C-alpha cells in the first residue's frame, strides 16, 4: 500500500505510571479477549508518550484534576483521555455500544457519540464567517447564526443557523472543522507509523497471533484523513440522498449552498438521538428493522456495481425525527462494496448452507490475502461449519462476520478496506439496535429482502446467460443449477464431518 506523508512523531516523553494505571484499561478488553490486554495497554502508552509535550502535559493535568473528584472512575478517566485525541475519540465511538463491555464503561463511552461543545464559541463563529466569505458577498447577509454550538464530535463542531428561502424561514447547521484538528490528527497519524512495527515486535514477545498491524494502521490513516476532508462527506451526502429518495422512513440531510472543503452546510434535522428518545416498543422495533433493511440490506441487495454503505453508524449519527423517521447523519465515512465482493459474501453463506468447505475457502480467498489452501483459513472454516452442522447456527450475516473476526484475530490476513469498514459499521449499529430494541438478528430482514429481490428477478432469468451475475440477489442461473443439484451432498458432508470430528459429535446436532 502507498505510504502517506505525515508529520514526524514527537520524541517519547514520560507518562505518570500511577495515572496510567488509573485508566483501568482492563475494562476496555472483554474477558474472552483478556490475552490482548497487555498489548493494548502497552500500545496506548506508546501512543501517549509520543504526543507533543504540550498536548501530553494538558492531558496529564486534566487527569490530575480528575483525581480530586470522587466520581473520577477509571471509565471516566479513560473517556476523558479519548476525547482529547481524534483517533482515540473515533475508536471510543465505534466500541461504545459493544454489549460485552462493562456497563459503566459503555455508559461513559457513549458520551463520545455527541459531546457538548468545548471549543470557544468565538473561535467557531470566526471560522464560519471566514468560510462564508469564500461563498460570495451575500452569503453571510442571508444567514443568522445561532447563539451556541449544538454538539462537538471527534473532528468538527456543529453550529445551528437560520436563513430565508422561498419567503419562509428555514433552519440549517454548519459542520465546521475544530481549530488545530488537522495538526493534532497529523501528529497522531505520524505516531501510528511508528506504532505498527512496535506492535508486531511486542506481539511476538507476548506470544500473540500474528496480525497485519501495518496494513490496519495504514487503513486507519486513510480513513481518519477523510474525516477532515469535508468535500468527501458532501459528495457522499448527495449520493445517499439520491439512493434513499424513495425511502419514506429514511431522512438524509439536504445539502445547502454554503459548503467549502472545511465546512458543510446542511438542513437541520429536528429530533432526538435515537437511544435517548422515549419511544413506544413498537416504534423501537420498527426503527431497528428499518436500520437493518435500509442501511445494510438495501445497499447490499442492489444490482449496481458499487453499493455505498454508511460506515460510521454510532448512535450520535442516528436520530429519530419528530415525525418518527430515521435520520442518518455524518456521511464522512462510507464503504463501497463492489458487485464482485457482494457475490463472494453470498457465496460464503451458500457454502455454509451446503456445508461446502472448499467453496467457502475459495470465496474468502477472493476477499483478502489468504490463499484458499491456507491451514489457518481451513481451520476457521471448519469451526464455522461445525457451528452449522452440530450447533444449529444459521449461516447468515452474523455467522459470516464471526468467521472473519476469527481470521482477523488469528492470522495476518488482510481483507479489503471496505469490508473492514462494513464490519466496523455493523459493530456500532448492532450495539445501537441492541440498546434500542434488545437482541435483534439481522438475518430475518436480510433474508426477506433477498427473497423479494429474487422474486422480482424471475421474469428476467430465462433470458439471461447461465453465468450472468447482473442480479440484485447476486446469484446466477448457473449458481441456481448447482444449488438444486447439491442438496444430496449435504448428508454426505455432514457424515464426513462427524467421522473427522469423532462419532461423539454426532449427538450434538
N, C-alpha and C positions, 0 to 999 in steps of 0.2 A: 504494500500500500504506500501511496505517496506520503511523504513527510510534510507536515505543516510547519512553517516558520513560526516560532514563538519567542517570547521574551525570555532571556536566560533566567533560570531559577535562582533564588536568593541563597546565600551561604547559610548552612544549618546553624540554628541558634537553640539554646537550651529551652526546654519546656518543663515547668514545675511538675515533678513526679506526683506530688500529692494531689494537685489539681487534676492531672491527667487521670489518676486512679478514680477520682470522684465522678468522672463522666459515666462510670458504670456501663462500659461497652458490652459486658456480658448480656445485658438485657436486649441489645440490638440483634444478637445472634440466637435464634431459637435452639432449643436443646438438641433436636436432630442434627444440627449443623455445628455442634459445640467444638468439633475438632478444628474449625476455621477461626475460632475466636482469637487465638494468639496472632494469627496473620493479620486479621482486621485491626486489632489494637496496635500492632507494630506498624502497619501501613498508615494508620491515621497519625501516629506520632511522627513518622517520616514526613508526611504531608505538612503537618503543623509547623514542625521545626524548620521547614524551608520556606515558609511565608516570609515576606519582608518584615524586618524587625518592628517597624511601626505598627503594622497590622497585628503581628503576634502580641505586642505589648498591649494593644487595645483589647484583644481577646482575653489575655491573662487578667487585665484589670477588671474586665466585666465579670469573669469567673470569680475573682476575689470578692467583688461586691456581692455576688450571689451568695457567697459563703456566709454572709451575715444574716441572710434571710432564712427563717425556719422552713419555708416552702421550697427551698432550693434542693429538690430531689435530684438524683442522678439523671433522670429523664429530662428534667427541665434544663439542667446544665448542658446536656448533650444537644438538645434542640436549640438552645440559645447560641451555642457554638456553630451549629449548622446554618443558622440564619445569617451568619456573618460571612459565609463563603458560598458564592453562587453554585459551585459544583456540589457541595455538600447539601445545600438547600434543595437542589433538584433531587438528589438521592433520597432525602427525607420525604419529599412529596411522593416519590414512587412507592416507598415501602410503608407509608403511613397507615394504610388500611389492611396490612398483612395480618390475617387472623391469628397466626401463631406467636406474634409479638406480645410482650407483657402489656396488659390493658392500660396501665399508667403511661407507658412509653408511647403506645398508639395514640392516646389522647393528646399527649404533648406534640408528637409528630404531626398530627392533623392540624395543628396551629400553623404549620408551614404552608398549608394549602392556600391560605389567604391571610396575610398578616396586616395589622393596622400599619398605616404608612409612618415611617420614621424619618424619611428624607425630608429636610426642611421645606415647607411649602414655598418659600420664596425662591428656592432653587428650582423646584418643579415648575413654577409659573414662568420663571426666566427661560427655562429650556423650551417650554411650549411656545412662548412668544418668538423665540429665535427660530424654531422650526416653522411657525406660521409665516414668518417673514419670507420664507422660501416659496410660499404658496400664492404670492401675489399681494398687491397693496390692499385689497379689500377683504382679505381673508379674516384678519383679526377683527375688523369692524363688524363682521357678521356674527361673531361668536362672543358669548358671555360665559366666562369660566366660572366653575363652581368655587365654593369657599374653602373646600378641603379635599384632599385625595380620598378616594373610596377604599383603596387597598394597595398593597405592595407585594410583589412576587419576587422571584429569585433574581430577575434582571430588570424589571420595569415597575413603574408606578402608574396607577390608573386614576385619572382626573376627570370628573364629570364636566359637561358644558351644555349649553342650550344654544339653539340657532333658529332662524326663521326660514321656513320653506313652504311654498305654496300658500302664503298668507297665514300659516299657523306656526306655533312654537313646537320645535322638535328637540329631542334630547339625545346626546351622544356622550362618548367617553374618548379621551385620548390615552393611549398606552405609550408612555414615554420612557426611554431608557434612563436608568438611575445614573446619577453622576458617578464617574470613575468605574462603572461596572465593567467596561471594556478592558480597562487596565487591570482590575482585580481578576477578571476572568483570564486574561493573558498570563498573569503571574501563576495562577493555579494550573492552567493547562501546561505551562512550562514544567511545573513540578511533576505532572503526570508522565512526561517524557522520561524523567529520572526514575520515577516510581516503578515503571514496568519491569526493567531488568532487576531491580532490587526485589520486587515481589517474587520473581522467578527464582532468584537465589535463596530467598528466605523460605519459600515453599519447599525447596529441596531439603533445606535444613530441618524443617518440621515434618518431613515425610508425607506431604500432601500430594494429591494427584496433580499432574501437570495441567495447567490452564494457560491458554494463549493470552497473557496479560497485555502484551504489546498490541495485538490486534484489538482487544477490548478497549484499551485506553485510547488508542487512536480513533476508534469509533466514538468514544465519549468526547474527544476533542472536536471532531467534526460536528457532532450533534449540538454541543454547547455553543459552538461558534454560530450555528444557525440561530440560536436564541437571540443574539444581538443584531442580527440582520433582519430587520422587521419587514423589508420588502418581500422576504420569503413567506412570512405569515400572511401578508396581503395577497400574494399570489394564491396561497392555499385557501384563504377565505373566499376568494372568487370561485375557485374550483368547487369548494364544499357547498357554497350557496347554489350553484348550478346542479350539483348532484342531488341535493335534498330539496330542490324547488317544489316537487310534487308531494313531499312527505309532510302531512299536516301536523304530525306530532313532534316534529323537529324544527327548531329555530336556530339559524346561523346568523350572527350579527351582520348587518349590511354595512359595507364599507362606505365611508363618506369622503368627499373630495380632498380633504386636507391631510393626505398621507405623505410621509417622507421616509427615507431609509432609517431614520431614528425615531419615528413616531407613526403610530397607526391611529386613524380616526374612524370610529365605527358607531353604529347606533347603540344606544344604551338599552340593555335588557333589564326590565323590571321584574324582579322575582327574588328567590332565596337560594342560597347554596343548598343543593338537593338533600344533603344529610342533616341540615339544620331545620328544614321545614317540617311543620306539624301537618302530616298528611294522613288521610284515611288509609287503612290497609289495602283496600282495592286499588287506590291510586298508586301506592307504593309498588305493588306488584306489576301494575301496568307500566309504570316508568322503568322498572327493572327489565321487563320484557322488551320495551322499546329500546333500551340501551343495547341489549344483546342483538336484536334483529336489525336495528338501524345502523349502529356504529360498528358492528362486527359482521353480521350476516349479509347485509345489502352490498357492501363493498366486495366481500369475499365471493358471493354468488352472483357476480356480474360477468358479462361476456367480454368486457373491454380488455385491452392489452395490459393496462395498468389500473389497479384498484387502490385508491388512496384511503388510508385508514388513519384516523386521529391517533397520534402516538403519545399523548400526554393526558390521559383521561383520569386524573385525580379529581377529588370532589370539588376542589376550588374552581375547576373548569366546567362544572355541570350544575346548571341552575334549573329549578322548576319555575316557570313563568307564572304570572298572576292568573293566566287562563289555563294553567295545567299542562302546558307543553314542556318539552325538554329542550333547554337552550344549551348549546355546546360552544364554549368559548376557547380562546387561545389556540390557534391553529399553527403555532410556530413549528411544532414537530409533527411530521406525518410519515407513515410508512407506505411506500408504493410497491405493492406486490404485483409481480408480473403474472401473466396468464400461465406461463410455464411453471412458476413457483406454486401457484394455487393448484394446478393439476398434480404436482408432486405431492402436495399435502393430502389431496383427496386420495391419491394412490396409496399413501401410507395407511389411511383409515380403512380403505377397501382391503388392503393387505391384512389389517387387523381382523376384519370380519372373516376373511378366508383362512386365517392362521398361516399366511404366506410370508415366512420369514425372509426368503430371498427377495421377494417383491418389495418388502419394506426397506431392506438394506439398500437396494438399488435406487429407490426413490429418495431415501435420506442422503445418499452419496451425491445426488444432484444439487443438494441444497447447501453444501459446505465443502470442507477439505478432506473429509474422510473418504476412503475407498470402500466399496461395497463388501470387501472381504476383511476389513479391519476387525481384529478379535474383540476390541472394546465395543464396537458397534454391534457385532454379532451377539455379545453377551447382553447388552442393553435391550436389543430387540427380543431376545429370548425371555428376559424378565417381563417385558411389556406383554408378550403373548401369553406368558404364564398367568398374568393378571386377567386376561380374557378367558383362557381355557379353564382355569381352575378356581378363579375367584369371582367370576361373573361380571367383570368390568366391561362396560360398553366401550368399544373402540371409537370414541368421539373426540371432541376438541380437548377436553381436559386430559384424557388418556394420551393424546398426541403430545401435549405440552409436557406431561410428566416424562415421556421418553426423551424429549430434547433437553429437559432440565438435567436428567441423569447424565446425558452425554456431555453437557457443559461442565458438570462438576467432576467428571472422571477422565476427561481427556482434553488435549489441547486443540480439539476440533474447532475450526472457525466456521460459523454459519453466516449467511449473507445478512448484511446490516439491517435490512428491512424486516427480516424475521425476528431479529433481536428486538427491534422496536415494537413489533407486534406483541412479543412476549412481555415486554415491559408494560405496554399499554394494558394488556389483559390482567397483569398482576395488580395494577392500580384499580381498574374497572371492576374486577371481581370482588375486591375488597369493598368498594363503594356499594355494589349490589348486595353484598352480604350484610352491611350495616343498614341498608335501606329496607330490604325485604327478606332477610335471612338467607340461608344457604340455597342458592338457585343455580342449577346446572345450565350451561349454555347450550347443551346438546339438543334438547327438545326444540328450541327456537331455530337452531341451525338446520336440524333435520327437516322441520316443517318448511323452511324457506327453500331448501334443496329440492324437496318434493314438488313445491309449487313451480320452481324453475324447470324441473324435469317434465312435468305435465305440459307446461307451455311449449316445450321443445318438440313434443311428439309429432305434430303435423309436419315439421321440417326435417325430421330424421330420415324418412325414406328417400329423400333427395340428396342426402349428404354422403360423401365418400366415407368408407369404413373407418379410416383413421382420422377424420376431420375432428378438431377439438374446438370449433367455433361455437361452443355451447356454454351457457352460464353454469350448468351443472358440472362442467369440467370432465365429462365422461363421453368418450367417443362411442360410435356404434360397435367398433371392434372391442372396446372395453366391455360393452354390454354382452357381446357374444362370449367373451371369456368368463364373465360373471355367471352367465346361465350354464356354462359348462363346468364351472369349478366347484359347485357345492358338494358333489360326490367326493371331492378330495378332502373336505373338512374333517370327516370322521377319521380318515387315514392319518391326517396330520395330527389330530388330537391323540390318537393311539400312539403314534410315533413319539409325541411329546411325553406321554405317560411312560413309555418304555425308557426314554432317555433320562427322565427325572426320577424314575423308580416307581414301582407299582403303588406305593403308598400314596402318591399324589392323586391317584385316580379317584379317591374318595373325597377330594376337596372341591370337586366341581359342583 
